[in-house]
Amino acid sequence: MIFVNSMSDLFHKEVPRAFVDQVFDTMEAADWHIFQVLTKRSSLMRDYLRERYGDARGPGHIWCGVSVEDAQAKARILHLRKSPAGMRFLSIEPLIGAVGVVNLSGIDWVIAGGESGPGARPIHLEWVREIRDQCQAQNVAFFFKQWGGLRPKSGGRELDGRQWSEFPTVLASAL
């Protein structure tokens, strides 16, 4: 599993289209890997994927996701749902506010977690439970990454007495 541009955003407006094309050409050719592409520029990703794949879903080994840190960022979920990504995921981290009710139709996986590092903002138990419970009710794999704190592992990753390490069906069946 390869996290593409883990410290940047492939769909930033300053990234040349030719570069994005090269990245997707490489990912498509290397279909023995799973690639994760995460963005906050959800409308740009949606438009790119529509141009590249049309109405067909993209390759299943290219997982496309959007960051959703609170309720104000929920519009990104609609953009993702309207994209022809092969596998769609949400990265709800750092979770800095309640997300509220979320329609997870068309979403394959949800990752949630707190912020880490100096000055990390607190995460609230009820925010995480609300996301987990919606995933369970809508049959979407849920992965709780961390509570956050000064260091990523400061608070551990247990939620209600257990670790939540679910993966999408496409990966879970390969493990």
Summary of the structure (lengths in Angstrom):
residues: 175
radius of gyration: 15.9
end to end distance: 12.2
largest distance: 47.3
contacts: 518
relative contact order: 0.12
helix: 30%
strand: 22%
